[in-house]
Amino acid sequence: MPEPNDAPLLAGQSASAPKIKGIFSSSEDIGHQTQYKQHWFAKEISPDTISLQPLDQDHLPAGPQVIKTRSDFLNGYLLEPELCYKLLTQRVMQGDFYRKQGLNQQAKDEYQNVLRIDEENIRANFGLGLTYLALNQLDKGKYVFECLVRLDESFKEEHKHLFNDFGIGLRKKMLYDEAIAFYARAAELSPGDEHIHVNMARALYEKNDVERAVEGLKKALEINPSLNEALIFLDFLKRRGYRPQSEEPQTFFPDA
């Protein structure tokens, strides 16, 4: 599944003007033909209002926030795309790499560095939640889960793999209700992805809700009748002696 284009330069684009979010700089003359450059993390909080958080020499948040009008901000601050990539996007990618290698402490450090600057960074939040689960810090993982499912963020189909991956991590820790909630959000984002329905069916089966698991497999096979994972799962249920209670799934069990 391809990685989303989650660069933090501009987010939540609309037909009128893009929302401002990222790292910017301002310059101030300090004499002797020298300029002092200050870096900021900027975030649009209303159509005409920008919140600015100063960053220190280590590019970490330092000092009180400053509020500017959009006009003043656009006139006085300059986007720093290279720094955005280095401090946010690249760190998230490094965290993803560490997590996939099982280097969970290193992954945690990278995600937390991103969130210290941009606490709403989507991929960093998901990555940190998965890292907590891998470290068996289940209370922290569940807290991240609760925050993410409450987000009013306008997620796109490209984010479905984040919900799917978190669902897998939650299922492996036997947090079945939480996993099912994440799979459901992934299915909302991409209703035509048959693999998400199979993953949900597995979580439902492990929760001992076999009837709903079969419904999930049915949805997957309606999308792709030759999906091997779903057919193997159904064959497994048949061999275990399962027979559907409702009429609709019986088409998959003609000998029931």
C-alpha positions in Angstrom: 0.0 0.0 0.0 1.6 3.3 -1.0 2.7 5.8 1.5 0.6 9.0 1.7 1.9 12.3 0.7 1.7 13.8 4.2 4.2 16.7 3.8 3.4 19.2 6.6 3.9 22.3 4.5 0.2 23.0 3.7 -2.7 21.0 5.0 -6.4 21.0 4.6 -6.5 22.7 1.2 -9.7 24.3 0.1 -11.0 25.8 -3.1 -10.2 29.3 -1.8 -6.9 29.4 0.0 -4.7 26.7 1.5 -4.5 26.4 5.3 -1.1 27.5 6.5 0.9 24.9 8.5 4.6 24.4 8.7 8.0 26.0 9.6 8.6 29.6 8.6 11.2 32.2 9.3 11.3 35.9 10.0 14.4 38.2 9.8 15.4 41.2 11.8 18.2 43.7 11.2 20.6 43.8 14.1 23.2 46.2 12.6 26.5 45.9 10.8 24.6 44.5 7.8 23.6 41.5 9.8 20.2 39.9 10.1 18.9 37.6 12.8 16.7 34.8 11.6 14.0 33.3 13.9 12.3 30.1 13.0 8.6 29.5 13.8 6.0 26.7 13.6 3.0 28.4 12.1 -0.6 27.1 12.1 -3.7 28.7 10.8 -6.4 28.8 13.5 -9.0 30.8 11.6 -9.3 32.1 8.0 -7.6 35.4 9.0 -5.5 34.3 12.1 -2.2 32.5 12.2 -0.6 31.1 15.5 3.2 31.2 15.6 5.3 29.2 18.0 9.0 30.2 18.2 11.6 27.5 17.8 14.9 27.6 19.7 18.4 26.9 18.3 17.6 23.2 18.5 14.4 23.7 16.6 12.2 22.9 19.6 9.3 25.0 20.8 10.4 27.8 23.1 8.5 30.9 24.4 4.9 32.1 24.1 2.8 31.9 21.0 2.3 34.9 18.8 -0.9 35.6 16.9 -0.8 37.4 13.5 -3.3 38.3 10.9 -3.0 36.4 7.6 -1.9 39.5 5.8 0.8 40.4 8.3 2.0 36.8 8.4 2.2 36.5 4.6 4.1 39.8 4.4 6.6 39.1 7.3 7.3 35.4 7.3 9.0 33.0 4.8 8.2 29.3 4.3 11.2 27.1 5.0 10.4 23.9 3.0 13.8 22.3 3.5 13.6 22.7 7.2 10.0 21.4 7.1 11.2 18.3 5.4 14.2 17.8 7.7 12.4 18.4 11.1 9.0 16.9 10.3 8.6 14.7 7.2 12.1 13.2 7.4 11.7 12.4 11.1 8.4 10.7 10.6 9.9 8.6 7.8 12.8 7.7 10.1 10.4 6.8 12.9 8.5 4.6 10.5 11.7 2.9 9.5 12.8 2.3 13.1 9.4 0.9 14.0 9.3 -1.5 11.1 12.8 -2.7 12.1 11.6 -3.3 15.7 13.7 -0.5 17.0 10.8 0.9 19.1 12.6 3.2 21.4 14.4 4.9 18.5 11.0 5.2 16.7 9.4 6.7 19.8 12.1 9.3 20.1 11.6 10.4 16.4 7.9 10.6 16.6 8.0 12.6 19.9 10.5 15.0 18.3 7.9 15.7 15.6 5.1 16.0 18.0 7.0 18.5 20.1 6.8 20.8 17.1 3.6 19.7 15.5 1.3 18.0 18.0 -1.3 17.4 15.3 1.0 15.6 12.8 -1.1 12.7 11.6 1.5 10.1 10.8 3.6 10.8 13.9 0.5 10.3 16.2 -0.3 7.0 14.6 3.3 5.9 14.6 3.7 6.8 18.3 0.5 4.9 19.1 1.8 1.8 17.3 5.2 2.1 19.1 3.4 2.2 22.5 1.6 -1.0 21.6 4.9 -2.7 20.5 6.5 -1.6 23.8 3.5 -3.1 25.7 2.6 0.4 27.0 -1.0 -0.5 26.5 -2.5 2.4 28.6 -0.6 4.9 26.5 -1.5 3.1 23.3 -5.2 3.1 24.2 -5.0 6.8 25.1 -3.6 7.6 21.7 -6.4 5.5 20.2 -9.0 7.4 22.0 -7.6 10.7 20.8 -7.4 9.6 17.2 -10.9 8.3 17.0 -12.2 11.6 18.4 -10.3 13.6 15.8 -12.5 15.7 13.5 -9.6 15.7 11.0 -10.7 15.4 7.4 -8.9 12.2 6.7 -8.5 11.1 3.1 -8.4 7.6 1.4 -4.6 7.9 1.5 -4.7 7.7 5.3 -6.6 4.3 5.3 -3.3 2.4 5.8 -2.7 4.3 9.1 -6.1 3.2 10.5 -5.5 -0.4 9.1 -2.0 -0.6 10.6 -3.2 0.6 14.0 -6.1 -1.9 13.8 -3.6 -4.7 13.3 -1.5 -3.5 16.3 -4.6 -3.3 18.5 -5.8 -6.7 17.5 -2.4 -8.3 18.2 -2.7 -6.9 21.8 -6.3 -8.4 22.0 -7.9 -4.9 22.1 -10.6 -6.1 19.8 -13.2 -3.4 20.2 -10.6 -0.7 19.5 -9.2 -2.6 16.5 -12.7 -3.0 15.0 -13.3 0.7 15.4 -10.1 1.5 13.5 -10.9 -1.0 10.7 -14.4 0.6 10.5 -12.8 4.0 10.0 -10.5 2.6 7.4 -13.5 1.0 5.6 -15.2 4.4 5.6 -12.2 6.0 3.9 -11.8 3.2 1.4 -15.0 1.1 1.1 -13.6 -0.8 -1.9 -10.6 -2.2 -0.1 -11.4 -5.9 0.4 -8.4 -6.5 2.6 -9.7 -4.2 5.3 -12.9 -6.2 5.6 -10.8 -9.4 5.9 -8.8 -7.8 8.7 -12.0 -6.7 10.5 -13.3 -10.3 10.1 -10.2 -11.7 11.8 -10.6 -9.3 14.8 -14.3 -10.2 15.0 -13.5 -13.9 14.9 -10.9 -13.6 17.7 -13.5 -11.7 19.7 -15.8 -14.8 19.2 -18.3 -12.9 17.0 -18.2 -15.4 14.2 -21.4 -14.3 12.6 -20.2 -10.7 12.1 -16.8 -12.1 10.9 -18.6 -14.0 8.2 -20.4 -10.8 7.2 -17.0 -9.1 6.8 -15.8 -11.9 4.6 -18.9 -11.6 2.5 -18.2 -7.9 2.0 -14.7 -8.7 0.9 -15.8 -11.4 -1.6 -18.5 -9.0 -3.0 -15.6 -6.7 -3.9 -13.2 -9.5 -5.0 -14.8 -12.9 -5.4 -11.4 -14.6 -5.9 -9.7 -13.1 -2.8 -7.6 -15.9 -1.5 -7.4 -14.7 2.1 -11.2 -14.6 2.4 -11.7 -18.0 0.7 -9.1 -19.6 3.0 -10.7 -18.0 6.1 -14.2 -19.4 5.0 -12.7 -22.8 4.4 -11.2 -22.7 7.9 -14.6 -21.8 9.4 -16.2 -24.7 7.5 -13.6 -27.2 8.7 -14.2 -25.9 12.3 -17.8 -26.8 11.9 -19.3 -23.3 11.7 -22.8 -23.0 10.2 -24.4 -19.6 9.7 -27.2 -18.5 11.9 -28.6 -15.9 9.5 -29.9 -16.7 6.0 -27.7 -14.3 4.0 -24.3 -15.8 4.5 -25.6 -19.3 3.7 -24.7 -18.7 0.0 -21.1 -19.3 1.2 -22.1 -22.5 3.0 -24.2 -24.4 0.4 -23.7 -27.7 2.4 -25.0 -26.2 5.7 
